[in-house]
């Protein structure tokens, strides 16, 4: 392959992506809620997934607790990016072991990550991954990091949709 064929292939790809986004722009205007659709009753969902998004703060709590959204405080966008990074890091470190969503709490300068994990790994490897995650995140964020983890045999099913 020469450079011209690579450049022409990339150009065709970007043109197709651009034309696709222009033609589907009418559909992109409609917003969809982040809820699980009701099916035949064979889809297991957790408590977090069963409740609608407008019940956050009433029937279920926030998954990220920090003070950056208060009046006069700075850095809410940075905190959101940090939360996304922590969630992806935890999902990659404990692959196929997460039973539910991760709750991230910032208390002063201390980062607390709460999670429910499935018992798919031997305890020695599990404890190693916990220590590895705590030390790597504390080195990265320059603050103490504490992982509060509970283990389950199976995923807790709230109801079937």
CNS distance restraints for C-alpha pairs under 8 A (distance, minus, plus):
assign (resid   1 and name CA) (resid   5 and name CA) 6.57 0.50 0.50
assign (resid   1 and name CA) (resid   6 and name CA) 7.21 0.50 0.50
assign (resid   2 and name CA) (resid   6 and name CA) 6.65 0.50 0.50
assign (resid   3 and name CA) (resid   7 and name CA) 6.19 0.50 0.50
assign (resid   4 and name CA) (resid   8 and name CA) 6.07 0.50 0.50
assign (resid   5 and name CA) (resid   9 and name CA) 6.04 0.50 0.50
assign (resid   6 and name CA) (resid  10 and name CA) 6.24 0.50 0.50
assign (resid   7 and name CA) (resid  11 and name CA) 6.10 0.50 0.50
assign (resid   8 and name CA) (resid  12 and name CA) 6.17 0.50 0.50
assign (resid   9 and name CA) (resid  13 and name CA) 6.22 0.50 0.50
assign (resid  10 and name CA) (resid  14 and name CA) 6.22 0.50 0.50
assign (resid  11 and name CA) (resid  15 and name CA) 6.12 0.50 0.50
assign (resid  12 and name CA) (resid  16 and name CA) 6.12 0.50 0.50
assign (resid  13 and name CA) (resid  17 and name CA) 6.24 0.50 0.50
assign (resid  14 and name CA) (resid  18 and name CA) 6.04 0.50 0.50
assign (resid  15 and name CA) (resid  19 and name CA) 6.09 0.50 0.50
assign (resid  16 and name CA) (resid  20 and name CA) 6.02 0.50 0.50
assign (resid  17 and name CA) (resid  21 and name CA) 6.24 0.50 0.50
assign (resid  18 and name CA) (resid  22 and name CA) 6.32 0.50 0.50
assign (resid  19 and name CA) (resid  23 and name CA) 6.24 0.50 0.50
assign (resid  20 and name CA) (resid  24 and name CA) 6.24 0.50 0.50
assign (resid  21 and name CA) (resid  25 and name CA) 5.95 0.50 0.50
assign (resid  24 and name CA) (resid  28 and name CA) 6.48 0.50 0.50
assign (resid  25 and name CA) (resid  29 and name CA) 6.66 0.50 0.50
assign (resid  26 and name CA) (resid  30 and name CA) 7.73 0.50 0.50
assign (resid  33 and name CA) (resid  53 and name CA) 7.36 0.50 0.50
assign (resid  34 and name CA) (resid  52 and name CA) 7.71 0.50 0.50
assign (resid  34 and name CA) (resid  53 and name CA) 6.68 0.50 0.50
assign (resid  35 and name CA) (resid  49 and name CA) 6.79 0.50 0.50
assign (resid  35 and name CA) (resid  50 and name CA) 7.57 0.50 0.50
assign (resid  35 and name CA) (resid  51 and name CA) 7.60 0.50 0.50
assign (resid  35 and name CA) (resid  52 and name CA) 5.88 0.50 0.50
assign (resid  35 and name CA) (resid  53 and name CA) 6.90 0.50 0.50
assign (resid  36 and name CA) (resid  49 and name CA) 6.53 0.50 0.50
assign (resid  36 and name CA) (resid  50 and name CA) 6.94 0.50 0.50
assign (resid  37 and name CA) (resid 161 and name CA) 7.51 0.50 0.50
assign (resid  38 and name CA) (resid 161 and name CA) 5.07 0.50 0.50
assign (resid  39 and name CA) (resid  43 and name CA) 7.22 0.50 0.50
assign (resid  39 and name CA) (resid 161 and name CA) 5.56 0.50 0.50
assign (resid  40 and name CA) (resid 161 and name CA) 6.62 0.50 0.50
assign (resid  41 and name CA) (resid 160 and name CA) 5.17 0.50 0.50
assign (resid  41 and name CA) (resid 161 and name CA) 4.27 0.50 0.50
assign (resid  42 and name CA) (resid 160 and name CA) 5.76 0.50 0.50
assign (resid  42 and name CA) (resid 161 and name CA) 6.17 0.50 0.50
assign (resid  43 and name CA) (resid 160 and name CA) 5.19 0.50 0.50
assign (resid  43 and name CA) (resid 161 and name CA) 5.18 0.50 0.50
assign (resid  44 and name CA) (resid 157 and name CA) 5.85 0.50 0.50
assign (resid  44 and name CA) (resid 158 and name CA) 7.40 0.50 0.50
assign (resid  44 and name CA) (resid 159 and name CA) 6.06 0.50 0.50
assign (resid  44 and name CA) (resid 160 and name CA) 4.52 0.50 0.50
assign (resid  44 and name CA) (resid 161 and name CA) 6.52 0.50 0.50
assign (resid  45 and name CA) (resid  49 and name CA) 5.84 0.50 0.50
assign (resid  45 and name CA) (resid  50 and name CA) 6.07 0.50 0.50
assign (resid  45 and name CA) (resid 157 and name CA) 5.74 0.50 0.50
assign (resid  45 and name CA) (resid 158 and name CA) 5.98 0.50 0.50
assign (resid  45 and name CA) (resid 159 and name CA) 5.85 0.50 0.50
assign (resid  45 and name CA) (resid 160 and name CA) 6.01 0.50 0.50
assign (resid  45 and name CA) (resid 161 and name CA) 7.08 0.50 0.50
assign (resid  46 and name CA) (resid  50 and name CA) 6.10 0.50 0.50
assign (resid  46 and name CA) (resid 100 and name CA) 7.54 0.50 0.50
assign (resid  46 and name CA) (resid 156 and name CA) 6.52 0.50 0.50
assign (resid  46 and name CA) (resid 157 and name CA) 5.21 0.50 0.50
assign (resid  46 and name CA) (resid 158 and name CA) 4.85 0.50 0.50
assign (resid  46 and name CA) (resid 159 and name CA) 7.00 0.50 0.50
assign (resid  47 and name CA) (resid  51 and name CA) 6.61 0.50 0.50
assign (resid  47 and name CA) (resid 157 and name CA) 7.65 0.50 0.50
assign (resid  47 and name CA) (resid 158 and name CA) 5.33 0.50 0.50
assign (resid  47 and name CA) (resid 159 and name CA) 7.87 0.50 0.50
assign (resid  48 and name CA) (resid  60 and name CA) 7.09 0.50 0.50
assign (resid  48 and name CA) (resid 101 and name CA) 7.99 0.50 0.50
assign (resid  50 and name CA) (resid 158 and name CA) 7.57 0.50 0.50
assign (resid  50 and name CA) (resid 159 and name CA) 7.55 0.50 0.50
assign (resid  51 and name CA) (resid  55 and name CA) 6.57 0.50 0.50
assign (resid  51 and name CA) (resid  59 and name CA) 7.86 0.50 0.50
assign (resid  51 and name CA) (resid  60 and name CA) 7.80 0.50 0.50
assign (resid  52 and name CA) (resid  56 and name CA) 7.78 0.50 0.50
assign (resid  55 and name CA) (resid  59 and name CA) 5.45 0.50 0.50
assign (resid  55 and name CA) (resid  60 and name CA) 6.39 0.50 0.50
assign (resid  56 and name CA) (resid  60 and name CA) 5.10 0.50 0.50
assign (resid  56 and name CA) (resid  61 and name CA) 5.68 0.50 0.50
assign (resid  56 and name CA) (resid  62 and name CA) 6.41 0.50 0.50
assign (resid  57 and name CA) (resid  61 and name CA) 5.14 0.50 0.50
assign (resid  57 and name CA) (resid  62 and name CA) 6.57 0.50 0.50
assign (resid  62 and name CA) (resid 103 and name CA) 7.82 0.50 0.50
assign (resid  63 and name CA) (resid 101 and name CA) 7.58 0.50 0.50
assign (resid  63 and name CA) (resid 102 and name CA) 6.77 0.50 0.50
assign (resid  63 and name CA) (resid 103 and name CA) 4.59 0.50 0.50
assign (resid  63 and name CA) (resid 104 and name CA) 6.26 0.50 0.50
assign (resid  64 and name CA) (resid  83 and name CA) 7.45 0.50 0.50
assign (resid  64 and name CA) (resid 103 and name CA) 5.78 0.50 0.50
assign (resid  64 and name CA) (resid 104 and name CA) 4.76 0.50 0.50
assign (resid  64 and name CA) (resid 105 and name CA) 5.91 0.50 0.50
assign (resid  65 and name CA) (resid 103 and name CA) 7.89 0.50 0.50
assign (resid  65 and name CA) (resid 104 and name CA) 6.23 0.50 0.50
assign (resid  65 and name CA) (resid 105 and name CA) 4.72 0.50 0.50
assign (resid  65 and name CA) (resid 106 and name CA) 6.21 0.50 0.50
assign (resid  66 and name CA) (resid 105 and name CA) 6.21 0.50 0.50
assign (resid  66 and name CA) (resid 106 and name CA) 5.12 0.50 0.50
assign (resid  66 and name CA) (resid 107 and name CA) 7.16 0.50 0.50
assign (resid  67 and name CA) (resid  73 and name CA) 7.22 0.50 0.50
assign (resid  67 and name CA) (resid 106 and name CA) 7.89 0.50 0.50
assign (resid  68 and name CA) (resid  73 and name CA) 5.32 0.50 0.50
assign (resid  68 and name CA) (resid  74 and name CA) 5.88 0.50 0.50
assign (resid  68 and name CA) (resid  75 and name CA) 5.94 0.50 0.50
assign (resid  68 and name CA) (resid  76 and name CA) 4.92 0.50 0.50
assign (resid  68 and name CA) (resid  79 and name CA) 7.27 0.50 0.50
assign (resid  69 and name CA) (resid  73 and name CA) 6.59 0.50 0.50
assign (resid  69 and name CA) (resid  74 and name CA) 7.70 0.50 0.50
assign (resid  69 and name CA) (resid  76 and name CA) 5.80 0.50 0.50
assign (resid  75 and name CA) (resid  79 and name CA) 6.20 0.50 0.50
assign (resid  76 and name CA) (resid  80 and name CA) 6.29 0.50 0.50
assign (resid  77 and name CA) (resid  81 and name CA) 6.39 0.50 0.50
assign (resid  78 and name CA) (resid  82 and name CA) 6.20 0.50 0.50
assign (resid  79 and name CA) (resid  83 and name CA) 6.12 0.50 0.50
assign (resid  80 and name CA) (resid  84 and name CA) 6.30 0.50 0.50
assign (resid  81 and name CA) (resid  85 and name CA) 6.24 0.50 0.50
assign (resid  82 and name CA) (resid  86 and name CA) 6.16 0.50 0.50
assign (resid  83 and name CA) (resid  87 and name CA) 6.17 0.50 0.50
assign (resid  83 and name CA) (resid 104 and name CA) 7.17 0.50 0.50
assign (resid  84 and name CA) (resid  88 and name CA) 6.21 0.50 0.50
assign (resid  85 and name CA) (resid  89 and name CA) 5.99 0.50 0.50
assign (resid  86 and name CA) (resid  90 and name CA) 6.06 0.50 0.50
assign (resid  87 and name CA) (resid  91 and name CA) 6.09 0.50 0.50
assign (resid  87 and name CA) (resid 102 and name CA) 6.79 0.50 0.50
assign (resid  88 and name CA) (resid  92 and name CA) 6.06 0.50 0.50
assign (resid  89 and name CA) (resid  93 and name CA) 6.03 0.50 0.50
assign (resid  90 and name CA) (resid  94 and name CA) 5.87 0.50 0.50
assign (resid  90 and name CA) (resid  95 and name CA) 7.91 0.50 0.50
assign (resid  90 and name CA) (resid 133 and name CA) 7.76 0.50 0.50
assign (resid  91 and name CA) (resid  95 and name CA) 5.46 0.50 0.50
assign (resid  91 and name CA) (resid  96 and name CA) 7.67 0.50 0.50
assign (resid  91 and name CA) (resid  98 and name CA) 7.07 0.50 0.50
assign (resid  93 and name CA) (resid 129 and name CA) 7.16 0.50 0.50
assign (resid  93 and name CA) (resid 133 and name CA) 7.70 0.50 0.50
assign (resid  94 and name CA) (resid  98 and name CA) 6.74 0.50 0.50
assign (resid  94 and name CA) (resid 129 and name CA) 7.59 0.50 0.50
assign (resid  97 and name CA) (resid 117 and name CA) 5.23 0.50 0.50
assign (resid  97 and name CA) (resid 118 and name CA) 4.85 0.50 0.50
assign (resid  97 and name CA) (resid 119 and name CA) 7.05 0.50 0.50
assign (resid  97 and name CA) (resid 120 and name CA) 6.33 0.50 0.50
assign (resid  98 and name CA) (resid 115 and name CA) 7.30 0.50 0.50
assign (resid  98 and name CA) (resid 116 and name CA) 6.15 0.50 0.50
assign (resid  98 and name CA) (resid 117 and name CA) 4.60 0.50 0.50
assign (resid  98 and name CA) (resid 118 and name CA) 6.10 0.50 0.50
assign (resid  99 and name CA) (resid 115 and name CA) 7.92 0.50 0.50
assign (resid  99 and name CA) (resid 116 and name CA) 5.37 0.50 0.50
assign (resid  99 and name CA) (resid 117 and name CA) 5.07 0.50 0.50
assign (resid  99 and name CA) (resid 118 and name CA) 5.73 0.50 0.50
assign (resid  99 and name CA) (resid 152 and name CA) 7.76 0.50 0.50
assign (resid  99 and name CA) (resid 154 and name CA) 7.86 0.50 0.50
assign (resid  99 and name CA) (resid 155 and name CA) 5.52 0.50 0.50
assign (resid  99 and name CA) (resid 156 and name CA) 7.70 0.50 0.50
assign (resid 100 and name CA) (resid 115 and name CA) 7.05 0.50 0.50
assign (resid 100 and name CA) (resid 116 and name CA) 5.85 0.50 0.50
assign (resid 100 and name CA) (resid 117 and name CA) 7.52 0.50 0.50
assign (resid 100 and name CA) (resid 155 and name CA) 7.90 0.50 0.50
assign (resid 101 and name CA) (resid 115 and name CA) 6.91 0.50 0.50
assign (resid 101 and name CA) (resid 116 and name CA) 7.74 0.50 0.50
assign (resid 102 and name CA) (resid 113 and name CA) 6.97 0.50 0.50
assign (resid 102 and name CA) (resid 114 and name CA) 5.89 0.50 0.50
assign (resid 102 and name CA) (resid 115 and name CA) 4.94 0.50 0.50
assign (resid 102 and name CA) (resid 116 and name CA) 7.57 0.50 0.50
assign (resid 103 and name CA) (resid 113 and name CA) 5.93 0.50 0.50
assign (resid 103 and name CA) (resid 114 and name CA) 5.06 0.50 0.50
assign (resid 103 and name CA) (resid 115 and name CA) 6.47 0.50 0.50
assign (resid 104 and name CA) (resid 111 and name CA) 7.34 0.50 0.50
assign (resid 104 and name CA) (resid 112 and name CA) 5.98 0.50 0.50
assign (resid 104 and name CA) (resid 113 and name CA) 4.74 0.50 0.50
assign (resid 104 and name CA) (resid 114 and name CA) 6.36 0.50 0.50
assign (resid 105 and name CA) (resid 111 and name CA) 5.98 0.50 0.50
assign (resid 105 and name CA) (resid 112 and name CA) 5.04 0.50 0.50
assign (resid 105 and name CA) (resid 113 and name CA) 6.33 0.50 0.50
assign (resid 105 and name CA) (resid 114 and name CA) 7.96 0.50 0.50
assign (resid 106 and name CA) (resid 110 and name CA) 5.87 0.50 0.50
assign (resid 106 and name CA) (resid 111 and name CA) 4.80 0.50 0.50
assign (resid 106 and name CA) (resid 112 and name CA) 6.28 0.50 0.50
assign (resid 107 and name CA) (resid 111 and name CA) 6.47 0.50 0.50
assign (resid 107 and name CA) (resid 112 and name CA) 7.58 0.50 0.50
assign (resid 109 and name CA) (resid 143 and name CA) 6.11 0.50 0.50
assign (resid 109 and name CA) (resid 144 and name CA) 7.22 0.50 0.50
assign (resid 110 and name CA) (resid 143 and name CA) 6.11 0.50 0.50
assign (resid 110 and name CA) (resid 144 and name CA) 5.20 0.50 0.50
assign (resid 110 and name CA) (resid 145 and name CA) 6.02 0.50 0.50
assign (resid 110 and name CA) (resid 146 and name CA) 7.64 0.50 0.50
assign (resid 111 and name CA) (resid 143 and name CA) 7.21 0.50 0.50
assign (resid 111 and name CA) (resid 144 and name CA) 6.34 0.50 0.50
assign (resid 111 and name CA) (resid 145 and name CA) 4.77 0.50 0.50
assign (resid 111 and name CA) (resid 146 and name CA) 6.29 0.50 0.50
assign (resid 112 and name CA) (resid 145 and name CA) 5.89 0.50 0.50
assign (resid 112 and name CA) (resid 146 and name CA) 4.85 0.50 0.50
assign (resid 112 and name CA) (resid 147 and name CA) 5.90 0.50 0.50
assign (resid 112 and name CA) (resid 148 and name CA) 7.08 0.50 0.50
assign (resid 113 and name CA) (resid 145 and name CA) 7.66 0.50 0.50
assign (resid 113 and name CA) (resid 146 and name CA) 6.32 0.50 0.50
assign (resid 113 and name CA) (resid 147 and name CA) 4.88 0.50 0.50
assign (resid 113 and name CA) (resid 148 and name CA) 6.04 0.50 0.50
assign (resid 114 and name CA) (resid 147 and name CA) 6.03 0.50 0.50
assign (resid 114 and name CA) (resid 148 and name CA) 4.70 0.50 0.50
assign (resid 114 and name CA) (resid 149 and name CA) 5.80 0.50 0.50
assign (resid 115 and name CA) (resid 147 and name CA) 7.82 0.50 0.50
assign (resid 115 and name CA) (resid 148 and name CA) 6.51 0.50 0.50
assign (resid 115 and name CA) (resid 149 and name CA) 5.05 0.50 0.50
assign (resid 115 and name CA) (resid 150 and name CA) 6.59 0.50 0.50
assign (resid 116 and name CA) (resid 149 and name CA) 5.83 0.50 0.50
assign (resid 116 and name CA) (resid 150 and name CA) 5.02 0.50 0.50
assign (resid 116 and name CA) (resid 151 and name CA) 5.77 0.50 0.50
assign (resid 116 and name CA) (resid 152 and name CA) 7.06 0.50 0.50
assign (resid 117 and name CA) (resid 149 and name CA) 6.88 0.50 0.50
assign (resid 117 and name CA) (resid 150 and name CA) 6.13 0.50 0.50
assign (resid 117 and name CA) (resid 151 and name CA) 4.72 0.50 0.50
assign (resid 117 and name CA) (resid 152 and name CA) 6.10 0.50 0.50
assign (resid 118 and name CA) (resid 151 and name CA) 5.51 0.50 0.50
assign (resid 118 and name CA) (resid 152 and name CA) 4.95 0.50 0.50
assign (resid 118 and name CA) (resid 153 and name CA) 5.86 0.50 0.50
assign (resid 118 and name CA) (resid 154 and name CA) 6.27 0.50 0.50
assign (resid 118 and name CA) (resid 155 and name CA) 7.10 0.50 0.50
assign (resid 119 and name CA) (resid 151 and name CA) 6.00 0.50 0.50
assign (resid 119 and name CA) (resid 152 and name CA) 6.01 0.50 0.50
assign (resid 119 and name CA) (resid 153 and name CA) 5.67 0.50 0.50
assign (resid 119 and name CA) (resid 154 and name CA) 7.85 0.50 0.50
assign (resid 121 and name CA) (resid 125 and name CA) 6.50 0.50 0.50
assign (resid 121 and name CA) (resid 126 and name CA) 6.07 0.50 0.50
assign (resid 122 and name CA) (resid 126 and name CA) 6.22 0.50 0.50
assign (resid 123 and name CA) (resid 127 and name CA) 6.07 0.50 0.50
assign (resid 124 and name CA) (resid 128 and name CA) 6.21 0.50 0.50
assign (resid 125 and name CA) (resid 129 and name CA) 6.18 0.50 0.50
assign (resid 126 and name CA) (resid 130 and name CA) 6.31 0.50 0.50
assign (resid 127 and name CA) (resid 131 and name CA) 6.26 0.50 0.50
assign (resid 128 and name CA) (resid 132 and name CA) 5.98 0.50 0.50
assign (resid 129 and name CA) (resid 133 and name CA) 5.95 0.50 0.50
assign (resid 130 and name CA) (resid 134 and name CA) 6.17 0.50 0.50
assign (resid 130 and name CA) (resid 147 and name CA) 7.01 0.50 0.50
assign (resid 131 and name CA) (resid 135 and name CA) 6.09 0.50 0.50
assign (resid 132 and name CA) (resid 136 and name CA) 6.01 0.50 0.50
assign (resid 133 and name CA) (resid 137 and name CA) 5.93 0.50 0.50
assign (resid 134 and name CA) (resid 138 and name CA) 5.95 0.50 0.50
assign (resid 134 and name CA) (resid 145 and name CA) 5.52 0.50 0.50
assign (resid 134 and name CA) (resid 146 and name CA) 6.26 0.50 0.50
assign (resid 134 and name CA) (resid 147 and name CA) 6.65 0.50 0.50
assign (resid 135 and name CA) (resid 139 and name CA) 6.06 0.50 0.50
assign (resid 135 and name CA) (resid 145 and name CA) 7.55 0.50 0.50
assign (resid 136 and name CA) (resid 140 and name CA) 6.09 0.50 0.50
assign (resid 137 and name CA) (resid 141 and name CA) 5.96 0.50 0.50
assign (resid 137 and name CA) (resid 145 and name CA) 6.58 0.50 0.50
assign (resid 138 and name CA) (resid 142 and name CA) 5.40 0.50 0.50
assign (resid 138 and name CA) (resid 143 and name CA) 5.22 0.50 0.50
assign (resid 138 and name CA) (resid 144 and name CA) 5.30 0.50 0.50
assign (resid 138 and name CA) (resid 145 and name CA) 5.21 0.50 0.50
assign (resid 139 and name CA) (resid 143 and name CA) 7.27 0.50 0.50
